[in-house]
Amino acid sequence: MKIVAIKLPRFLSNIIKKIKRVKK
């Protein structure tokens, strides 16, 4: 469970970064 809790935020942050790049 701890591993999932750590990986999820990173996965979401990566998606947000990609979206921000596309918007720019």
N, CA, C and O atoms as a Tinker XYZ file with bonds, in Angstrom:
    96  protein
     1  N      0.841000   -1.205000    0.000000    73     2
     2  CA     0.000000    0.000000    0.000000    64     1     3
     3  C      0.877000    1.256000    0.000000    63     2     4     5
     4  O      0.575000    2.229000   -0.691000    81     3
     5  N      1.954000    1.227000    0.772000    73     3     6
     6  CA     2.836000    2.410000    0.831000    64     5     7
     7  C      3.439000    2.701000   -0.545000    63     6     8     9
     8  O      3.561000    3.855000   -0.956000    81     7
     9  N      3.815000    1.624000   -1.247000    73     7    10
    10  CA     4.421000    1.808000   -2.576000    64     9    11
    11  C      3.410000    2.483000   -3.509000    63    10    12    13
    12  O      3.764000    3.391000   -4.260000    81    11
    13  N      2.168000    2.042000   -3.459000    73    11    14
    14  CA     1.129000    2.623000   -4.328000    64    13    15
    15  C      0.925000    4.092000   -3.968000    63    14    16    17
    16  O      0.778000    4.937000   -4.851000    81    15
    17  N      0.915000    4.393000   -2.676000    73    15    18
    18  CA     0.700000    5.773000   -2.219000    64    17    19
    19  C      1.833000    6.680000   -2.706000    63    18    20    21
    20  O      1.617000    7.864000   -2.964000    81    19
    21  N      3.033000    6.123000   -2.830000    73    19    22
    22  CA     4.176000    6.925000   -3.289000    64    21    23
    23  C      4.156000    7.053000   -4.817000    63    22    24    25
    24  O      4.492000    8.107000   -5.357000    81    23
    25  N      3.764000    5.987000   -5.504000    73    23    26
    26  CA     3.795000    6.005000   -6.972000    64    25    27
    27  C      2.658000    6.837000   -7.555000    63    26    28    29
    28  O      2.838000    7.494000   -8.581000    81    27
    29  N      1.504000    6.818000   -6.922000    73    27    30
    30  CA     0.348000    7.554000   -7.470000    64    29    31
    31  C      0.624000    9.051000   -7.608000    63    30    32    33
    32  O      0.401000    9.594000   -8.690000    81    31
    33  N      1.098000    9.747000   -6.571000    73    31    34
    34  CA     1.391000   11.177000   -6.702000    64    33    35
    35  C      2.381000   11.463000   -7.827000    63    34    36    37
    36  O      2.222000   12.443000   -8.555000    81    35
    37  N      3.389000   10.628000   -7.975000    73    35    38
    38  CA     4.371000   10.834000   -9.056000    64    37    39
    39  C      3.697000   10.675000  -10.402000    63    38    40    41
    40  O      3.946000   11.459000  -11.318000    81    39
    41  N      2.837000    9.660000  -10.534000    73    39    42
    42  CA     2.147000    9.417000  -11.800000    64    41    43
    43  C      1.259000   10.612000  -12.143000    63    42    44    45
    44  O      1.243000   11.075000  -13.283000    81    43
    45  N      0.525000   11.102000  -11.153000    73    43    46
    46  CA    -0.362000   12.257000  -11.387000    64    45    47
    47  C      0.458000   13.492000  -11.725000    63    46    48    49
    48  O      0.086000   14.252000  -12.619000    81    47
    49  N      1.554000   13.701000  -11.034000    73    47    50
    50  CA     2.391000   14.883000  -11.290000    64    49    51
    51  C      2.970000   14.813000  -12.701000    63    50    52    53
    52  O      3.100000   15.840000  -13.368000    81    51
    53  N      3.317000   13.614000  -13.160000    73    51    54
    54  CA     3.851000   13.462000  -14.526000    64    53    55
    55  C      2.787000   13.832000  -15.543000    63    54    56    57
    56  O      3.091000   14.490000  -16.538000    81    55
    57  N      1.532000   13.416000  -15.312000    73    55    58
    58  CA     0.437000   13.744000  -16.229000    64    57    59
    59  C      0.215000   15.255000  -16.240000    63    58    60    61
    60  O      0.012000   15.854000  -17.296000    81    59
    61  N      0.256000   15.862000  -15.058000    73    59    62
    62  CA     0.047000   17.316000  -14.970000    64    61    63
    63  C      1.149000   18.044000  -15.732000    63    62    64    65
    64  O      0.880000   19.021000  -16.431000    81    63
    65  N      2.372000   17.578000  -15.603000    73    63    66
    66  CA     3.488000   18.211000  -16.310000    64    65    67
    67  C      3.289000   18.101000  -17.818000    63    66    68    69
    68  O      3.552000   19.055000  -18.551000    81    67
    69  N      2.824000   16.934000  -18.287000    73    67    70
    70  CA     2.597000   16.750000  -19.722000    64    69    71
    71  C      1.489000   17.682000  -20.201000    63    70    72    73
    72  O      1.591000   18.272000  -21.276000    81    71
    73  N      0.430000   17.813000  -19.402000    73    71    74
    74  CA    -0.690000   18.689000  -19.784000    64    73    75
    75  C     -0.211000   20.137000  -19.847000    63    74    76    77
    76  O     -0.578000   20.879000  -20.758000    81    75
    77  N      0.614000   20.536000  -18.872000    73    75    78
    78  CA     1.123000   21.911000  -18.865000    64    77    79
    79  C      1.990000   22.164000  -20.089000    63    78    80    81
    80  O      1.951000   23.252000  -20.664000    81    79
    81  N      2.764000   21.176000  -20.487000    73    79    82
    82  CA     3.615000   21.341000  -21.674000    64    81    83
    83  C      2.763000   21.503000  -22.918000    63    82    84    85
    84  O      3.065000   22.320000  -23.787000    81    83
    85  N      1.692000   20.719000  -22.998000    73    83    86
    86  CA     0.807000   20.793000  -24.179000    64    85    87
    87  C      0.102000   22.150000  -24.217000    63    86    88    89
    88  O     -0.054000   22.742000  -25.285000    81    87
    89  N     -0.323000   22.641000  -23.052000    73    87    90
    90  CA    -1.002000   23.950000  -23.003000    64    89    91
    91  C     -0.063000   25.073000  -23.421000    63    90    92    93
    92  O     -0.486000   26.035000  -24.061000    81    91
    93  N      1.220000   24.951000  -23.057000    73    91    94
    94  CA     2.192000   25.978000  -23.452000    64    93    95
    95  C      2.502000   25.803000  -24.935000    63    94    96
    96  O      3.299000   26.558000  -25.493000    81    95
